[in-house]
């Protein structure tokens, strides 16, 4: 019975009198055997699934949090609801509108159940989703036993996190 992870055309056991097939891939500068290539392909598939799950989950959670914040904002401020009338939507988006500009202000806004704070939390989740994707990338390269790429991706993650602090977040 064939192993379920072996791709079609790859023999169950390689002929030991022949060198490994170079077309199947390389890892760390060495040629992989068919079994190693199949294992590596399975690892890559698992990593791709994990990365897609992180990205999809981040976007869906962000949208749900933003929608919840919008619902709360319109529930607490019924003047925002009429499409026509005396209310100006420029007031809602102006710079003078109270808006959480720090983590402590964001925490207070969320604790009070203010919609605008919850919306900011949703946007923050959306911004952090690609950063989490890079962190998963670091773990994936460690899982695939590729130290040079893990180090490069770790450097990219450090630059991303550092940029938040340099920007004054």
CORKAKA-V830752 format. One record per pair of residues at least 12 apart in sequence whose ideal C-beta (glycine too) atoms are under 10 Angstrom apart, sorted by the first residue. I is the first residue (numbers start at 1). GAP is how many residues later the second one is. D is the distance in whole Angstrom. If there is no record, write none. Layout:
i=I gap=GAP d=D
i=I gap=GAP d=D
//
This chain:
i=3 gap=32 d=8
i=3 gap=35 d=8
i=4 gap=34 d=10
i=4 gap=38 d=10
i=5 gap=30 d=9
i=5 gap=33 d=5
i=5 gap=34 d=7
i=5 gap=36 d=8
i=5 gap=37 d=5
i=5 gap=40 d=9
i=6 gap=28 d=7
i=6 gap=29 d=8
i=6 gap=31 d=9
i=6 gap=32 d=5
i=6 gap=33 d=10
i=6 gap=35 d=9
i=6 gap=36 d=10
i=7 gap=17 d=9
i=7 gap=27 d=8
i=7 gap=30 d=8
i=7 gap=31 d=6
i=7 gap=34 d=7
i=7 gap=35 d=10
i=9 gap=25 d=9
i=10 gap=14 d=8
i=10 gap=23 d=10
i=10 gap=24 d=4
i=10 gap=25 d=8
i=10 gap=27 d=8
i=10 gap=28 d=6
i=10 gap=31 d=10
i=11 gap=23 d=7
i=11 gap=24 d=10
i=12 gap=22 d=9
i=12 gap=23 d=9
i=13 gap=21 d=9
i=13 gap=22 d=8
i=14 gap=19 d=6
i=14 gap=20 d=5
i=14 gap=21 d=7
i=14 gap=22 d=10
i=19 gap=12 d=8
i=19 gap=14 d=9
i=20 gap=12 d=6
i=20 gap=13 d=4
i=20 gap=14 d=7
i=20 gap=15 d=9
i=20 gap=16 d=8
i=20 gap=17 d=8
i=21 gap=12 d=8
i=21 gap=13 d=6
i=21 gap=16 d=8
i=23 gap=14 d=9
i=24 gap=12 d=8
i=24 gap=13 d=4
i=24 gap=14 d=8
i=24 gap=16 d=9
i=24 gap=17 d=9
i=25 gap=12 d=5
i=25 gap=13 d=10
i=25 gap=15 d=6
i=25 gap=16 d=8
i=25 gap=19 d=10
i=26 gap=14 d=10
i=27 gap=12 d=10
i=27 gap=13 d=6
i=27 gap=117 d=8
i=27 gap=118 d=7
i=27 gap=119 d=7
i=28 gap=117 d=8
i=28 gap=118 d=7
i=28 gap=119 d=8
i=28 gap=120 d=8
i=40 gap=104 d=7
i=40 gap=105 d=9
i=40 gap=106 d=10
i=43 gap=97 d=8
i=43 gap=100 d=6
i=43 gap=101 d=5
i=43 gap=102 d=9
i=43 gap=103 d=10
i=44 gap=96 d=9
i=44 gap=99 d=10
i=44 gap=100 d=7
i=46 gap=94 d=8
i=46 gap=97 d=8
i=46 gap=98 d=9
i=47 gap=89 d=8
i=47 gap=90 d=8
i=47 gap=92 d=9
i=47 gap=93 d=4
i=47 gap=94 d=9
i=47 gap=96 d=7
i=47 gap=97 d=7
i=48 gap=92 d=9
i=50 gap=83 d=10
i=50 gap=86 d=6
i=50 gap=87 d=10
i=50 gap=89 d=8
i=50 gap=90 d=7
i=50 gap=93 d=9
i=51 gap=81 d=10
i=51 gap=82 d=6
i=51 gap=83 d=10
i=51 gap=85 d=6
i=51 gap=86 d=7
i=51 gap=89 d=7
i=52 gap=81 d=9
i=53 gap=83 d=9
i=54 gap=75 d=7
i=54 gap=76 d=9
i=54 gap=78 d=6
i=54 gap=79 d=5
i=54 gap=80 d=10
i=54 gap=81 d=9
i=54 gap=82 d=5
i=54 gap=83 d=10
i=55 gap=74 d=6
i=55 gap=75 d=8
i=55 gap=77 d=9
i=55 gap=78 d=6
i=55 gap=81 d=9
i=56 gap=73 d=9
i=57 gap=68 d=10
i=57 gap=72 d=8
i=57 gap=75 d=9
i=58 gap=67 d=6
i=58 gap=68 d=7
i=58 gap=69 d=10
i=58 gap=70 d=7
i=58 gap=71 d=3
i=58 gap=72 d=8
i=58 gap=73 d=10
i=58 gap=74 d=6
i=58 gap=75 d=8
i=59 gap=66 d=9
i=59 gap=67 d=7
i=59 gap=70 d=6
i=61 gap=61 d=8
i=61 gap=64 d=6
i=61 gap=65 d=9
i=61 gap=68 d=8
i=62 gap=59 d=9
i=62 gap=60 d=5
i=62 gap=61 d=7
i=62 gap=62 d=9
i=62 gap=63 d=4
i=62 gap=64 d=4
i=62 gap=65 d=9
i=62 gap=66 d=9
i=62 gap=67 d=7
i=63 gap=59 d=7
i=63 gap=62 d=9
i=63 gap=63 d=8
i=64 gap=58 d=8
i=64 gap=61 d=9
i=65 gap=53 d=6
i=65 gap=54 d=8
i=65 gap=55 d=10
i=65 gap=56 d=6
i=65 gap=57 d=4
i=65 gap=58 d=9
i=65 gap=59 d=9
i=65 gap=60 d=6
i=65 gap=61 d=9
i=66 gap=49 d=10
i=66 gap=52 d=8
i=66 gap=53 d=5
i=66 gap=54 d=9
i=66 gap=55 d=8
i=66 gap=56 d=4
i=66 gap=57 d=7
i=66 gap=59 d=9
i=66 gap=60 d=8
i=67 gap=51 d=10
i=67 gap=52 d=9
i=67 gap=55 d=8
i=68 gap=47 d=8
i=68 gap=50 d=6
i=68 gap=51 d=9
i=68 gap=53 d=9
i=68 gap=54 d=8
i=69 gap=40 d=10
i=69 gap=41 d=9
i=69 gap=44 d=10
i=69 gap=45 d=8
i=69 gap=46 d=5
i=69 gap=47 d=7
i=69 gap=48 d=7
i=69 gap=49 d=3
i=69 gap=50 d=4
i=69 gap=51 d=8
i=69 gap=52 d=7
i=69 gap=53 d=6
i=69 gap=54 d=9
i=70 gap=45 d=6
i=70 gap=46 d=10
i=70 gap=48 d=9
i=70 gap=49 d=6
i=70 gap=52 d=9
i=71 gap=44 d=7
i=71 gap=47 d=9
i=72 gap=41 d=6
i=72 gap=42 d=7
i=72 gap=43 d=4
i=72 gap=44 d=9
i=72 gap=45 d=9
i=72 gap=46 d=6
i=72 gap=47 d=9
i=73 gap=19 d=9
i=73 gap=41 d=8
i=73 gap=42 d=3
i=73 gap=43 d=6
i=73 gap=44 d=9
i=73 gap=45 d=8
i=73 gap=46 d=7
i=74 gap=41 d=7
i=75 gap=38 d=10
i=75 gap=40 d=8
i=76 gap=36 d=10
i=76 gap=37 d=8
i=76 gap=38 d=7
i=76 gap=39 d=6
i=76 gap=40 d=10
i=77 gap=15 d=8
i=77 gap=37 d=10
i=77 gap=38 d=8
i=77 gap=39 d=10
i=79 gap=12 d=9
i=79 gap=13 d=9
i=80 gap=12 d=6
i=80 gap=35 d=9
i=92 gap=24 d=9
i=97 gap=19 d=8
i=98 gap=16 d=9
i=98 gap=18 d=7
i=98 gap=19 d=10
i=99 gap=15 d=10
i=99 gap=17 d=6
i=99 gap=18 d=9
i=99 gap=20 d=9
i=99 gap=21 d=7
i=100 gap=14 d=8
i=100 gap=16 d=7
i=100 gap=17 d=5
i=100 gap=18 d=10
i=100 gap=19 d=10
i=100 gap=20 d=5
i=100 gap=21 d=9
i=101 gap=19 d=9
i=102 gap=66 d=10
i=102 gap=67 d=9
i=103 gap=21 d=9
i=103 gap=66 d=8
i=105 gap=12 d=8
i=105 gap=15 d=9
i=106 gap=12 d=9
i=106 gap=14 d=6
i=106 gap=15 d=7
i=106 gap=18 d=8
i=107 gap=14 d=10
i=109 gap=12 d=9
i=124 gap=45 d=9
i=127 gap=37 d=9
i=127 gap=42 d=10
i=128 gap=32 d=10
i=128 gap=36 d=9
i=130 gap=30 d=8
i=131 gap=25 d=10
i=131 gap=26 d=7
i=131 gap=29 d=5
i=131 gap=30 d=7
i=131 gap=32 d=10
i=131 gap=33 d=8
i=132 gap=25 d=10
i=133 gap=24 d=10
i=134 gap=19 d=6
i=134 gap=20 d=9
i=134 gap=22 d=6
i=134 gap=23 d=5
i=134 gap=24 d=10
i=134 gap=25 d=9
i=134 gap=26 d=6
i=134 gap=27 d=9
i=135 gap=18 d=9
i=135 gap=19 d=9
i=135 gap=22 d=6
i=135 gap=25 d=9
i=135 gap=26 d=9
i=136 gap=17 d=10
i=136 gap=21 d=10
i=137 gap=12 d=8
i=137 gap=13 d=9
i=137 gap=15 d=10
i=137 gap=16 d=5
i=137 gap=17 d=9
i=137 gap=19 d=8
i=137 gap=20 d=8
i=138 gap=12 d=6
i=138 gap=13 d=9
i=138 gap=14 d=9
i=138 gap=15 d=5
i=138 gap=16 d=5
i=138 gap=17 d=10
i=138 gap=18 d=9
i=138 gap=19 d=6
i=138 gap=20 d=10
i=139 gap=14 d=9
i=139 gap=15 d=10
i=140 gap=13 d=8
i=141 gap=12 d=6
i=141 gap=13 d=9
i=142 gap=12 d=9
//
